[in-house]
Structure formats: structure tokens, C-alpha cells
Amino acid sequence: MFQEMIPFLSALAIGLLIGIERERSNSQGKLKAIFGARTMPLIALLGALTAHLENVSIVIIVGIFVCILTLSNHVGWN
């Protein structure tokens, strides 16, 4: 059972580390990013779940969703 959870736990840990680093680096600037310590682990878990399901249409939908989030963060629509 633990072997099945390893990809999800590692995705959660990597997403959390990236989110904490983004919040820490953005705290010195004036811009506030939407991807932080809460959002990045959720996106990482969503990616791990999508890879686990192996459904092409879900991968495309999740990819479009993440691209829209990234563009909105880059443009500053937050």
C-alpha cells in the first residue's frame, strides 16, 4: 500500500518545497504571486493523479488548466 502512495507523497513534498521557495522569494518584492505554499502542492498532486489515471483527455484538460493559471500569474491578473 505504501508503494502506491510514494508518487503522491513525493509530488506533495516537491510542490510544497517549490511553493515555500516562491513565497520566500516573492516576499522581498512588491508583486504577489498566486502560486505559493498552498497552490503548488495542489497542482503537483493534480499532476500526479493525472499521471496515475493515464487518460489522455484528462491530461489535456489539466494541462490547459495549469497553462491558464501560469499565464494569469505571469500577466498579473491576481
TAMOLIN-V164657 format. One record per helix or strand. SS is the DSSP state (helix for helix, strand for strand). FROM is the first residue (numbers start at 1). TO is the last residue. If there is no record, write none. Layout:
BEGIN
ss={SS SS}
from={FROM FROM}
to={TO TO}
END
This chain:
BEGIN
ss={helix helix helix}
from={2 39 56}
to={26 53 75}
END
